[in-house]
Amino acid sequence: MKVLVTGGAGFIGSHVIHELLKRGDTVVSIDNMNEYYDPTLKRARLARFKDKIEHYEIDIADTEAVGKIFENHSFDAVCHLAAQAGVRYSLQNPFVYGQTNYIGTLNIFEYAKRQKVNHVVFASTSSVYGLNEKMPFKEDDPVSTPISVYSASKLATELLAHSYHHLFGMNLSALRFFNVYGPWGRPDNATWLFTKAIVADEPIKVFNSGDMKRD
């Protein structure tokens, strides 16, 4: 298969590329290498695939640039992982979430539709469960109470996917990621931050007065 991976320099995206190459697929990657966290880490992830993939350093919110990539390639599937992450960051820079998460996803869905791509898998978030109090969360729970610009932007992409499926019969799958961690992980992730503080014998920074829990 020929697969487009957006956010290919990201933590999850780079692992996806690794697995696709391992099984013999051809990979095209998109990533704008933004400075939400150190781009050096992103470039190091991509360096592992030097000469094995075709990479485009563009913003998925750039409709014309995304269109040209679809014109130059014929994809069997799309793994759309590019997004502006971060709940707290969305309080400071809300506009980028509308541009990257919604407009960017609209671009990917629309050009995938035009090319009749067989399947689009895309990243949503556990944050869409918002103020839901029933535990554990289930996929068919209502998700009408997002509590951040980030979660609202991701929920909007799920609704957009429903529209494209309904109107055009597209196969679209949303993955509601919880806190993903592992090798090459994001340095803003709690697992990374806590471990780094422990190793350095420094205090762990806890948000929301510690009034939270994860398993």
N, C-alpha and C positions, 0 to 999 in steps of 0.2 A: 504494500500500500504506500501511497504518497500522502503524508500527513503534515498539516500545518499546525505548529505549536506556537500559540501566542504566549508571551511571558516566558520565552524559552531560556532566558538567563536567570529566571527566578528559581527559588528553592524547589518547588514542586515541578515546575516546567523542565528544569534540567534533569531531574530524575526520570521524567516521562521520556525525554529525548533519549536518555541512556537505554531505557527499556525498549523503545521503538527500534533503535539501531541494533540492539542485541538480537532482536527477532528478524532483522533483515529489511525493515521498512526504510523508505526514503523520507528525510525530514527537512522541512523548511521552517525556520524559526523567525519570530518577530519579537523584538523587545526594544523599548526606547531608552533603556539603561538610565532611568531617572535617579535622582539623588535622595530618594526617601531613606535609603540606607546606602552605604558605601558601594559605588559602582565597581570598585576593584574586586569585590567578592563576586559580583555578577560576571565580570569578564573572566575571572578565574574558573568559574563553572563552565562557561562556554569554551574556554581554551581546551578542555578535555575532548572536545569534539572537532577540533581543528581539521579542516579539509574533509570532514565527514558529513557536514550539513551545510545548507545555504542559509545565511543569517541576514536579516534586514534590520537595521537600527532605525525604526520609525515609530511614530505614535499611532496607536490604533484609532485614535480620535481623528486622524487625518484621513478623511474619506477618500481623497484622490490617491494617496499613497497605498492605502489598503487595496483599492480597486486595481491598481497596477500590478500588485502581487498576484491577485487572482487572475488577471489577464495573462500573466507570464507562466502560470502553473495550473495544472489540473489536479485537484485534490480529491482523494477518496474519503478523507475524514478530516475534521478539525478538532483540535483539543485547545479550547479557548481558556487560558489561565491568566492572561494579562489583566491586571486590575490595579487600582489604587487601593492599597490595604490600609488598615489602621482605624480603629474606632476613635481613639483620642485625637488623632491627626485630623479627622473629619470635622472636628469642632473648630479647628484653626484654618483649614483650607477646604471649605465645602465645595467650591466650584469645580475643583479637579475631579471630584467623584461623579458629578454630572457628565463631565467631558469624557473621562476615561472609562468609567464603569458603564454608563448608559449609552452615550453616543458611540463609544468604541465598540461596545457589544452590538449595537444596532448595525454598525458597519460590517462586522463579521457575519452576523446573521443574514443581512441583505445580500452580500456577495456570495455567501454559501448557497443561498436560495437561487440566485441567478445561475450559479455553476452546477446546481443540482447535486451538491455534496451529499453523500449518503447519510452521514451522521455527524452531529456537532455535540461534543461533550464540553460543558463549561462549568467554571467554578462559581458556586454561590457560597453561602456562609451559614454557619449555625446561628449567627446573629439575627437572621430573619425571624427566629422564634420570639424575639423581643420580650414582651411582658408576660408571655405564657408561663403559667405557674404549675401546670400538670407535668409531673415527671414520671418516667423519662419522656423526652420529646419523641414524637412520631412523625413520619413523613406526611401523614394526612392530617396533622394538626392544623388549625387555622393560623395564618401568619399575617395578621392584619395590624399588628402593634409594634413595628420596628421602633427602636429608641435611639437611633443615631443616623446621621446622614449616610454613613457607610452602609449600614444594614438596609436602609431604605433604597439606596442605589442598587444594591444586590437583589433585593426583592423585585425591583422594577425590571431587572433582566429576566427573572423567572416569569413575570407576567408577559414580557415581550416574547419569550420563548413559547409560551402558551398560544399567543396570537399567531406566531409564525407556523406553529404546528397546526392550529385550527384552519388557518387560511390556505396554507400551501402543503400541508401533509408532511412537513419536515420532521425528521427524527432528531430531537434535542433532549439531552440529559443533563440535569443540574445536579452537581455534587455539593451538598451543604457541609463543607469542611468545618470541623472543630479545630482545636489547636494542633496543627500538624508539626511534628518535630523529627529531627534525625540529622544525619551527616549533611553538611553544606547548608544547614538551616539558617533562618533569618536572624540577624543579631538583635532585632527588636522583640523577639519571641521570649515569653516568660521563661521557658526552659533554658534558653541561652543566658538570659540575664541573671537568673537565680544561680545557675551553675558557675558563671563567671564570678559572681560575688562570693560564693562559697569558697572557690579555689583561692581567691585573693584575700580571704578572711575579712570581707567587708559586709556592711549591713545590706540586707535585701530590701529593695524598695517595693513597698506594698501599696497598691492603689485602693481607693474606695474604703479606706480605713480597715482593710482586711475583711470586710463584710461580703465574702464570696467564698465559693468552694468549687473545686473541679475534681473529677475522679479520672 
